[in-house]
Each structure stands twice: as structure tokens, then as C-alpha cells.
Amino acid sequence: MSRDPNRPNVVLILADNLGWERLRFHPVRADDRPAPDPDRLSTIRPRGVPAGFPQGLASWEKTLAECLKENDYATAHHGKWHLGDVPGRCPSDRGFDEWFGIPRTTDETQFTSAIGYTPEVAELPYIMKGVAGQNSENVRVYDLEARRLIDEMLVEKSKDWLSRQVATERPFFLYHPLVHLHFPTLPHKDVAGTTKQGDVADSMAEMDYRVGELLDHIDSIGIRENTVVIFASDNGPEFREPYRGTAGPWSGTYHTAMEGSLRVPFIIRWPGHVPEGVTSNEIVHVTDIFTTILSITKPGVPNDRPIDGIDQTNFFKNPINEKSERLGFLFYIKEELRAIKWKDWKLHLVWEPKVNQSSGRLESPCLFNTIRDPKEESDILSLNTWVLQPMTKLRTEFQRSLANDPAPPDPLKDFLCSNIDVDILW
């Protein structure tokens, strides 16, 4: 592990589908931005990702782990990957020294016991593991029993790996994407029933406990002072019953452009650098994680491609007096631009307050001030058309960057398209 303040250790914990209002905050918090699983991809690579790439992470992109490994960081991934499960696209192929977790997603655990299911029709899901330079291998079938145990297993793997890093001089990067609260949201058997409020509440309690285990372990092995810990969520809350979550005062769930989808928890702890006990309403985008970590750890961002992420180091260090470096962002679902966020304003180009209830592209967009109108109920575009100017600038600059730097061909794309029929991105 590193004690060099210029090369701090980094632990990135990413919850799955955690709504905005579900945490009680203590260090610095800002608002992040989600969207189904391109956001998981944007967390560890420097740019927003268009829809449609088969099997996730394109080979020509550079991950956060790859950048840090070039700077002699030890790297590990324990958790949900969902960025490719074929040789060449597992975590151990993309900059992580080792990994343990699930290559895809968790709803697959349900079909292992479904009536009519056979492995001949659809392959069994597995918990997997791998090390750099070798093919990843199956550990056990990922069924409903394993679903209840997986977050406990992941924490034990991360604790063991962290303990091993103490004996080294190298700084480390641990990426720990939780499985909770993805559906089926099932708690560990030792937690089930403890809240008396059902499986989702029990799973929330377990998630709190598992994250606490990691933080306590970091403290107990003496690496708290030089370790940056970031906790965030990839998306807003689930919309499916009986696992539907809530985003507090904000409307909507993930798979929509409502504020409940866009606002998710973001917490950072970095003793001696980031003050404790501060809450901020500033915007931090998921791609900013990549850029900020590389600024903190000093290797710098790749200079051979446009970078969507913004360095938020100054804001995190002085959140009372500094503003976020980001004014807004575009929100896509698949290839469709659904909304533009600028400061406290949101422009909806497609109106879909609930999943699968879209009215299609709006002839006249709707504008809301999300602080004055958190439920997004009163369209005030006619009184505030001036807001369209900075929003149009955001859109134009982003689209110009795409035109100036089209994605290079992916050498695995033809192979994957011809060999894989379905890639579920839930």
C-alpha cells in the first residue's frame, strides 16, 4: 500500500440502483448522474458511451484500472462487471490484476429455478473469478441462494485483498461494485426479517453493514489516512414490483429522465483533504470519477482522445467555497437524447414520467426547475426560454466532439455480433 500523499490508495464502491433519499450522509456529498449500464462503463473509462456496443467495453477504450496500472498501482475488481463476459473483455483482461464476481447481472438468478427452464435453452449464470494473463473461470452457479450470499462473498474477497496490499509498497485501486439493490433484491439469511419492512429494507440494512465492514477494515489495517473512498450509485431506484425503490422528493425511477433517475448518492472520504460533514447540491457526473481519480493519483488522463469527465478535485477539497466544474450534461437512453440538465434546470425532449409510458418526442419540450418543482409538474418553458441558450451550447459542443472524433472500429465487434444473439443490459 502507498503512504505517499501524491499516490493515495483508492477504493471505489458502486451500489446498484440505489435511490437518492436512502442514505444518511456524513462526508462530502454531491449529486451524480445515472443511466442503465453505460454508466457502469463510464465509471471506469473516460467518456460517455453510445448504445449498441455488443458485450460492453470496446477494446480500444482505456479503463481506469489500465491507467492506474501503468502508474504501478495494484488493481482488483470484486463485484458486478456487466461490461463483457467473453475472453478479452473480463475485468482481468482490462487492467485488473484479479477479479471475483458476476460478469453480467442479477435478474438471471431467477430463471435458474423458473418453470420450463433448462440450461440447453439458456446458459446458466455463474459467479466467476480471474487473474491477469489467464482466462476467467466459473466458480459456482449464480442462483437465488447465491444471490443472498454474493455481497458477503464480495466483501470477504475485498478485505482479504486489502490485507495483502498492506505488506507491499505499491498504491492500490479497489473497485467494489455491489450487487445490492438490483432485483431480485434478496438479503442475506442472517439479515432477512431484521427490519420487519420486507426484503428491500433488509437488503438496505445489509448493504449498510457490508460497506461498514469495508470501511472498518480499511481503518483496522491502518490505511485510512492515505486512502480515497468514493461511494456512489449507478442508477436511480428500481421501478419493478415488489422491488420498487424511491428517490425521496424527486419523481421517477431509472430507465427514465426524471430527476429521481438522475440524482443518486455520491460520498467521498479522503482524510486531510476533503472536509467531513458537508452536503452539496452541485452536479458531479459519473464520468468525472475517472478524471478526478487520475488527477488525484497523478498519472493524468489520456491525451489521445476527447475526455468527457471533468476534474472535480478542487471542488471536493473545498466544497463550501468552490463550485463544481460541471454546469450540466445530456441524458440519453440508448441512442435517444431524452433530456438536458443545466444547473437546476431540466429540459425534457421526450416525456416519460414512468417506464414504458412515453408520449414520444415532444413537439414543444418541457422545462422544469428541479429545486422549485422537484416533482417536475409545472412546465415553465414559455417564461424561461433564455435557458435554451446554455442548453443548446451543451448539446452542440457534445455533438461536435462526436463528429470530430468518431469511434474507431472495434476488432471484436464482428466476432461478437456473429456469435452472440442476445445481450441483456438490465
N, C-alpha and C positions, 0 to 999 in steps of 0.2 A: 504494500500500500504506500501511497505517497504522503509525506508530510510537508512537501514543497507547496507553499500557498499559490504559486504560479501554475501548479499542476494538480489541482484538487481532484479527489475521487468524486465520482458521480453515480447516484442511484436515481433512476427514473422509474416511477411506479405509475402505471396507467390502468385505471379502472375501466370497466366495460359497461357502458350505458348507465352511468350514474347521473341522476338529475341534480340540478343546481342547488336546491334547498336542502339536500340531505346530509350536509356536514355542518359541524360546528367548527369554525376556523380559529386558528391561533397564530401562525406566522403570516407572512405576506400572502394575500390572495388577490388574484386578478381574474378577469373573465377570459375564457378560452373559446375556441370555435370548433364544433364538430361537424362531421358528415360521414355516412357509413363507408366503409373501410378504407377509402382513400385517405382518411385522416390518420388511421393507424400507420399507413405508409408515409404520410407527410411528417409524422413524428420523428422518424429516424432517417429521413432523407431531405434534401434542402428545398424541394419545390412541391407545389401543388401537383396533383396527378390527374390527368384526364381519365375518363371512364373507358373501359373496354380492353385494357391490357389483360391477356389471358394469364392466369396463375400469378397475378400480382406484380412483384417487383422486377422491373426490367433490368437486364444485365448491365446496361451502360450507366445506370444511375449509381451514385455513391452514397452509401449509408453512413450514419453517424458512427457506427461501430468501425467501419473501414477507415474513416478519417482519424478516429482516435487510436486505432491500432497502428497506424502509420506514425503516430507520436508515442509509440511504445506503451500504450495502455493495455492492460489485461481486460478482456471483454467477456461477458456472459449474458445469455438470454434465458430466463426461466418464466414461461407463461404462454399466452396465446400469441401465435405468429400471424397467421391469416394472410401471408404475403407470398405464398407459393409452397407447394409440397412435393415438387419433383426435384430430382438431382440438379444441383446448380442454383436452386432457389430456396433452400432451407437456411435457417439462421447461421449455421456453421459454414455455409458457403458465402455468406455476406458479411464477414468481418467479426463474427463472434467465435471466440475460442471454443466455447462449448454451449450447448443448449439442452433444455428439457422442457417439454410442454406439449401443446396441441398445435398441429400445423394449420388447421382450418378453424372451425368454430364449434360452438357447444350445442346448438339445436340438434346436431347429428346424434347425440346421445339418446334421443327419444326413439329414433327408428330402430335401434338395436333390439327393442322389445315390442315393436309395433306388430299388429296382426298382419300377416301376409309378407312380412319382410324376410328375405333370405340374402346372404352375402353374395349369391350368384347374380342377383339383380342390382344391388348397390353395395359397393365395398364397405367393409367395416371401418369405422373411425378408430384411430389409435392415438394414445399418448406416445410421443416419440422422444428420442434423445440423439445427440450427435456431437462430434468434435471436429474441429477444423481439419481439412485434408482427408476426411473419410465420409462415406455415405451415412446418412442418418438411418436409424433403425427403430422398429416398433418396440415398445416397452410392454404395453397392455392395451386391451380393448377399452376404448373410451365410451363406456355405457353409463346408465343412470347411477349406478353405485360409484363409479369413478368420478362422476360429476360432483358428488357430495364431498369427495376426498381431495379433489385436484388442488384447491388453493392451499390446503395444508401441505400437500406434497411440494408445491412450488416454493413455499416459504422455507421448508426444510432444506431444499436444494440451494436456495439463495443464502441461507445462514451458513451452510457448510462451505460454500464458495467464498463468502466474505471472510470467514475464519482463515481459509487458506491464503488469502491475499495479505493478511497481516504479516506473514513471515517473509514477504518479498519487499523489494524497494520500488516496485512499479506502481504507478497510479492505476486505478481501475474504473471501468464503466459497467454497471449492472443495470440491465433493462429487465424490469419485472412487471410485465403486463398481466394484471389479474384476470381471472375468468369471471368472477362476480362483477356485475349483477346480470350477466347475459342469461337469457332464458334457455332451458328451464332453470329458474332461479331456486336452486335447492341447497339448503345449508348442510354443513357437516352434522353428522348424527349427534355429536356432543353439544351442538348449539340448537338443534331443532326443538322448537317449543319454548325456548327461553324467554322470548319477548311476549308470547301469547298473542301476537298480532299476525301470524302467518309466516309463510316461507320467505317472502321478500324482506320483511322486517328482521327475521332471523338471519338471513344472508347479509343484511346490512350490518348487523351486530358482529357476524363472523368476519366480514371484510375489515371492520374497525379493529378487531382483535388481531387479524393477520398482519395488517400494516403496522400495528403497535409492536408485534413480535419483531418485525424487521427493524424498526427504529430502536427498540430496546437492545437488539443485538448489536447494532452499529455503535450504540453508546457503550455497551459492556465490553467490547473488544478494543475500545479506545480510539475510534476513528471519527468520532462525531465532529470534532473541530475542523477537520480538513475535508469534509465530505458534503457535497451539494446534494440535497434530496429534493426532488420535484415529484409532486403528486398531482395528477390530472385525470380527466376522463376523456374517452374518445368520442362520446356522443351524449346527447341528452337522454332522457328516460325512455324505457320500453313502452310501446303502445299496445302490446298484445295482452289480453287477459289470460290467466289470472296474475300475470307478472307486471302489469302496467305500473309505471312509476309516476312521479310528479316532479315538476320543476318550480314548485312554490308559486310565486306571484305571476310567473310567466306562462303563457299559453303554449300548448303544443308538445310534441314528443320528437324523438329522432325520426328521420325519413320525412321531415317537413322543414320549411324555412322559418317556422315560428321561433320566437325568442327562447322558448323552452328547449328547443333543439340546439340553438346556437350558444347559449350560455351554459357552461359546465364549470365545475370546480377546478381551480388551479392554485396550488400551495407550493411555496418554495422555502426551504430551510438551508441557510448557509451561515453558521455562527461567525460573528465578527464582520460580516459583510452585508447581510440582509437583516434589517431590524425586525424584531418579533412584534406581534400584536397589531399589525397594520392591515387594514382591509381596503382594497381599491376597486373602483368601478371602471378602471381603464381597460382597454382592449388588448389582449395578448392572443395572437393567432397560433395555432398548433405548429405551423412551420417555423415560428420564432424559437421554439425549443431547440431545434437543430443549430441554428445560427448562434444563439446565446451560449449554449454549451461549448461550442467551438471557440467562441470569444473568451469564455472563462478559462478554458483549458489550454489556450494559446496556439493550437495548430493553425487556426484560421480557416475560413470557408474556402471551398474550391473556387478558383478564379477562372475556370474554363467553361463556365455556363452561367446563365442567369440564376439568381437566388431569390426565391420569394420570401424567405424568412428574414426578419429584422432583428438585429442585436438589441436585446432589452436589458443588458447588464446595468446601465446607468439608472434605469427606472427601478429595477429590483433593489439596487443598493440604496436608493433614496426615494422611496415611493411617496413620501409626503410632499416633497418639493419638486420632484421630476414628474413629467408626463410620459405615458407610453409613447414609443417612437412610431406606433401604428395608429392611423386615423380610421381605418376601415378595411373591408375585404369584400370579395364577391363570394356568393354562396351558390354552388352548383349541386344538383342531384343528377348523377350520371353526366350527360353532356349538356344538360339544360340549365341555363342561368336562371335561378329562381328568385334571388333577392340580392340587393346591395345594401351593405351596412356601412354607415359613415357616422362616426361618433355615436350619439344617442338616437340616430335616425335610421329607419329601415324602409326601403322601397321594395315592395313585392311586385314582381313581374308576372308571377303565377300565384294564384290564390289557392292554397291547400291547407286549411287550418287543421285538418285531421288527415291521417294517412288514407290514401285511396279515395279522397273526396275532392279532387282537383276540379276546378271550373275551367281549366285550360289557361292558356296565355291571356292576360288581361288586355283589353283594348286600351284602357286607361289604368296605369299602375296605381297601387295604393301606397300611401306614405303614412308612417306612424312615428311618433316619438315614443320610444320604448320606456322612458323613465316616467313620463306623464301618463302614458297609456300602456302599461305592461301587458295587458290582455290583447292589445292590437285590435281595438274595436272601432276606433274613430279615424277614418281616412281624412287627413288634413293636407293633401297634396295641393289643392286649389289655393290654399293660403300660404304655402311654403314652397313654391316652385323653384326658389333660389337654391334649394338643397339639391336639385337635379344637377347643378353645375359641378360641384365637387364629386358627386357620384359618377357622373359621366366621365370625369377625368380619371377616376379609379379604373373604370371599365376600359377606357381607351388605352391607358398605359399597360394594363394587363394583356389585352388582346394584341397590342403592338408587340409586346415581348414574345408572345407565342408565334407571331408571324415572322419575327426576326430570328427566332431560334427554334425551328421545328425539331421535333424529337427525331433522333437518328433511328434507323431500323433496328428492331430487336432481333438478334440472331436466333433466339429461341421461339419467336412468335409462330413461324410457320410450323415448326415441330409440334408445338403445344396445340395449335388450332386443329391440326390433323389428328391428334391423338387423344384429346380431351374434349368430351362432349358438353359437359356442364361444369361451371364453377360457381357455386353458391356464394354470394357476397353478403350474407346477412350477418 
